[in-house]
Amino acid sequence: MKRLIHSCIVLVAGAALFGCSSHKLTSVEPRLVENKTWVLTTMNGQPASGPRVTMELRPATALDGRIGGQAPCNRYFGNYQVASHKIHFTSMGSNRMACHHH
């Protein structure tokens, strides 16, 4: 079963993408972030704990592509567009696994 995800995945993806830098990024160079597996290491200044959270950006054209990865329980997916050196996430969704929460 699939469902749409709202802003929560953008926060996770943003933390994964920008959390690995010691300085605040104000623009994105697509070739530097695409075709890599990003792993969430910190969120809100705290070390990430629990299941591994990942994000992958796969380009389709020079301006858009597919995003996907593993959230704490479910896999998520969607599209992204690059405009003015910023990444915009659209059409986000995920699967709905029966997950055990501690």
Secondary structure as GFF3:
##gff-version 3
##sequence-region A 1 102
A	DSSP	beta_strand	2	4	.	.	.	ID=ss1
A	DSSP	alpha_helix	7	18	.	.	.	ID=ss2
A	DSSP	alpha_helix	30	33	.	.	.	ID=ss3
A	DSSP	beta_strand	37	39	.	.	.	ID=ss4
A	DSSP	beta_strand	42	43	.	.	.	ID=ss5
A	DSSP	beta_strand	46	47	.	.	.	ID=ss6
A	DSSP	beta_strand	54	59	.	.	.	ID=ss7
A	DSSP	beta_strand	64	70	.	.	.	ID=ss8
A	DSSP	beta_strand	75	83	.	.	.	ID=ss9
A	DSSP	beta_strand	86	95	.	.	.	ID=ss10
###
